[in-house]
Amino acid sequence: MKPTFRITANDEDITRQLRERFVSLKIRDESGADSDELTLVVSDHAPEDPLALPPTGAELEAFLGYDDDAVSMGRYVVDSLEMSWPPNQLKIVAKAAPQAKSDSGEGSTRPMLQTKKTRSWDAGTLLGDMARSIAGEHDLDPAIQDVMASIALPHVDQTDESDMNLLTRLARDYDGIAKPAGGALVIAKRAASMVANESGESLPTVPVTPDMVSSGRMKLAKRGNAGSVVARWRDTDAAATLEITEGEGEPVQRLQTIHPDEESARAAARAELRRGQRGEQTLNLTLPGDTRLMAEGRLALSDFREGADGEWLITSVTHTLNDAGYQCQVKGELPSD
């Protein structure tokens, strides 16, 4: 099988223009709040035969695969251009998060998720309703897991804060993730392994055996006591700031945010405690390129050894295509479920 790629710019196929100048393509798919990123490097024959520069804000869609079977790896908005020489090369960096329109007006028409706003959300607003409203404002498909959508929020003040930062901090308080991906706004429980689209179906679990691994490293640390987490909340009736504790023993972690009520403080403490329980056992693998590998998806390891075999949660994947072929660098951790 021969690795292949395809690139569209504002829905126009530009693969033919890029192929003869192609150097490398890299897609970084991250779990959590980090924006996924596309990096494309091509030869630039300026000044004799320069490549037309894509406008900042242009929307790219990248496809990867083998032979004639290339699948979409998401849409990205051009964030920066970098020229270097020698050799003459052009690096195009694009982010999954919607950015501003280009100066030429030819870029993405989606408004910025990073634009700061000031507004309030009433107590009792469901996280799903908030996320759907924000997704609609930014022309994104809502991909919201039911368990997150049903969370009733306390009164929320969005003061000089972007929609993306608002959703990220609220999702984190309930051990969830919020991120734009593939034209969707994803709100899901951490480790839920949910596809970034309206259907919200599960991501595939990819089987891995030792013969597939070019290089790898696992850290198998003993699961110990995660300690305790202290969160604060404001009791307006008593005009006092109170504390709650989740977990027990050392180490003790104190959250800095003062929450508006006991319920949201307790949820944030529980989420932080679960995060402390994860990540003690970590995985790093280099594998042949596989478009099924996605952040928040899972690997099923077998025939390695006791303690390593089983399901691992993918925390990040970097897909790289260059003259050496197509490969993936995968990072993972044992899920807490």
N, C-alpha and C positions, 0 to 999 in steps of 0.2 A: 504493500500500500504506500502511496506517495502523499505526503502532507500537502495540504492546499489551504489557501485563504481567499477571502473576497472582502472588499471594502466598498461601501457606498457612502457618498457625501450628499447630504440633503436628498436622500433616496435615489441619487444618480450613481450608477455603477462606475467606479474609477479604477477597478482592478487592473485593467489592461495598461493604463498609464503608469501604474505603480510597479507592475510585475518586473519589467526590465530594469528598474532602478532599485528593486527591493533589497534591503539589508537585513532587517529584523522586525518582528512584531512581538509585543509583549502585552499580556492582559493580566492585571493584578486584581484578583477577586478577594475582597476582605469581608470578614465577619464583623458585625457591629456597625458602629457609626462611620467608619472610614469609607470614603468614597472609592468605588472601584475605578480603575484607571487603565487606559489604553495608551501604549507608547509605540509609535511607528517610526522606524528609521529608514530613510531612502537616500540613494545617491543623488546629489544635486550637481548638475552639469553647468551651473552658472559660471561665467556669463554667456557661454556659447549656446547652451540649450537648457535654460533654467526651468525647473518645475514650478508650475503655478502654485502660489501659496494659498492654502485654504484659509478663509477668513476666521478669525477668532470668534467662536460662537457657532461655527458650522457643526451640524449634527452628523456624526459618523456612525455607521453600523458595521461591526466586524463579524466575519464568519470564519470559523476554523473547522478543519476536518481532514479527511483523506480522500484521494481520488476526486470523484465528482460529488461527494457527500460532505458538504460543509454546512454547519449549523450556526445559527446566530448566537453570538456571545454577548449580545447586548448593544445598546445605543450609548454613545458617548459624545460629549460636547467639547469641541476644541478649546483648550485652556491656554496653551502656550506653544510657540514655535521657537526652535533653537537651531541656528546654523553653525556649522563647525568646519574647519579645514586645516591642513589636509588630513585625510581625503575630504573632499567636499561632500558634506552630508547635511540632511535636514531631519531634525527630530520633531515629531508632532506628538504632543501630549494632550490627551482628552480625558475628561472626567465624566463619570456616570451622573453626578449631580447636575441638574440643569443650571446653566450659567446665563449671563446676559446675552442679548442679541449682539451680533457683530456690528461694527460701525457701518458696514455696507448694507446692513439690513438683510443679509443673506443667511444669517445663522438661525439657530433654534428660536422659535417663537415663544418658548416657554418662559414665564417669568422666573426670577431667581428664587430658589429656596433659601438662599443665604441673606436675602434682604431683611433688614431688621424692622420689626413692627411693634406697636404698642396697642394692646387690646386686652380684654378680660374674657374668661370663660367661666360660666356660672357653675356653682357647686352642683354635682350630680350629672354633669356632662359626661357621656360615655367616651372613653378613649377612641372607640371605633368611629363615633360620630365626628369627633374632632379631626381624626385622621382623614376621614372621607371628605370633610369640608376642605381641608388643606390640600388634599390630592386634587380636588376639583379646581381649586384656585390656580394650581400649577400644571393643569392639563396632564395629570398622571393617573394611571389606573390604580385604585386602591387594592392592595393585597394584604388583608388584615386577618390575622388568625382569630378565631372566635373567642378563645380564652383571653386575648388582649382586648378585643373589641368590647367585651362586656364589662370592663373595669369602669366603675363610677368614680370620677375624679373629684377631689375637693375644689374649691374656688381656685382658679389658676390665673395669675397675672402674667401676661406676656409683655414685659416692659423692655423696650428697646432690644428685642431678642428675635432672632430669625425663626421661621417656622421649623427649620431643620433642627436647630438647637433645642427648641421647645419639645419636639417629639422625641429627640434623643434622650433628654434628661428625664422625661416622664416614663418612657419605655424602660430606661435603666432602673428606675425606682421599683419596677415590677419585674425585674430580671428578664427584660425583653430587649429587642433590637429595633431600631428604626433606621432605614436607609433607602435611598433611591437606587433602583436597579432595573435594567431592562425596560425602562419606560413605566415602571410601577413604583409606588411608594409602599414599601414593605414594613409592616408592624407585626412582629412575631415574638413568641416566647423564645428565649435563648435556647439553642439546641433543638428547635422544633423541626429543622430540616424542611422548610417550606419553600416552594417555588415562588419566584417573584412575578406572579401574575394574579389576575382576579380569581382564578379557580383555587389557588392556594393549595394545590395537591402536594404530596410529599416528594422531596428530592430522592433520586435513586441512591441506593447503597451499592458502592462499587467494590467487588471482591478484589483482594490483593494477595498474591503469594510471593515468596522470596525471589523466584525467578524473574519477576517483573521489576524488581527494584534495582536501579543503577547505583544508588547510594542511599543510606538511611541511618537514622540515629533515633533511639528511644531513651527517654528518661523515665524509669519506673520507680518513682519515689513512693514510700509507704504513705498511705492515707492516714493522716493523723488528726488530732483535734484542731478544728478550724478556729477555735477560740470563740470570742464573742464580739458582737457589733453593737455599739450604742448609738442611738439616733435621738434627736431632740424634736419636740413639737411645741407649738404655742397654744396654751390654754387661754383663750381670750376671756372666758368667764372669770377665771382666777387671776388673770393678768400675770401669768407666770409661764416660764419656759420649763417644760418637764422632759424627762428622759425615759426611754424604754430600752431594754436590752434583749437581744436575740442571741441564742447560743450560751455557752458558759466557759469560764476559764480563760487562760492566756493563749495567744496574745489578744489584747483588747484593742479594737479599732473604733474610733469615734468619727462619725460622719459630720461634716461641717454644715450641711444645709439644715435650716430650721424649718420643719414641715408645718403645714397649716392645721393638721389634726393628728390624733394618735394613730388612726388607721393607716394613713399614708406614711408616717414615720416607721411604723412596724413593717409595712411592705418593703420600704427601702432597706431596712436593716436585714430582713430575710433575704432580699435579693443580693445584698453585699455578702452575706454569709454563704450563700450558694456559690457566688463567684469565687470565694476563698476556698471552697471545697473542690472546685474544678482547677484544672491546669497544673496539678501536682504531678501528673503523668503526661508527658508530652511526646510528640512524634514529629519527625522530619524525614520526608522521603522524596527522592527524585524518581519519577516514573515516566514511561512513554506517554506521549500526549494523549489525553482522553477528555473529550468535551463534556463528559458526564461529571467530571470532578468540579465541584462548586463549593464555595464557602457555605457552611451550615449543612452541607451534605454529610454523608458518612462513608467510611471505609470499613470493609469486613476483612480483617486480616486472618489468615489461616496458614498453618504449617510453619510458623515462625518459632514460637516456643510458648510454654505456659507463662502467663502474665502479659504477653504481647498479643496473642490471638484474641479476636473478638472485635466488637464495633468501636470505632474511633470517630469522634466528631471533627470535621474539617473546619479549621479556623481561618485558613487562608490558602489560596492556590495562585501560583503564578504560571500562566501558560506562555511558553516561549517558542517561537518559530524563527529559525535562522538557517544558515547553510549547514549546520550540524543536525538539522531535523527539528522535530516537534517534541517537546518534553514538558513535564509539569513538576514544579517544586511544591510540595504539599506540607502544610503544617497542621497538626491536629492535637487533640487532647481527649482523654477519656470523658465521655458524657457523664453527668451526675445522675441521670435517670437509670 
